[in-house]
């Protein structure tokens, strides 16, 4: 597994900050952020929305709580966000999340870490630190 920098971002990719990560992917021109943690409860969806709005973007388009483990947040539609822009916006949002000193469920983080290792080992995503 090779780690990449933000300037090398290509969909799909994983961004990790201080042990918390998200997966950013594009499907048919729409960009999604997959969060393996309670993104609404921690305020991450609100942080993403504010960050997008600060960049004169529409904000979070929609989000779907898949289960107790995953949330899917749509941040762009119609081919209007490239991987580099998505990686910078999401990275800043993760930094903001950590500045708020949010606590995470350690058991769920352990499951999320196992999920991350399977994704990286499969080669389905690249990792950006």
Secondary structure, 3 states (H helix, E strand, C coil): CCEECHHHCCCCEEEEECCEEEEEEEECCEEEEEECCCCCCCCHHHHHHHHHHHCCCCCCCEEEECCCCCEEEEEECCCCCCHHHHHHHHHHHHHHHHHCCCCCCHHHHHHHHHHHHHHHHHCCCEEEC
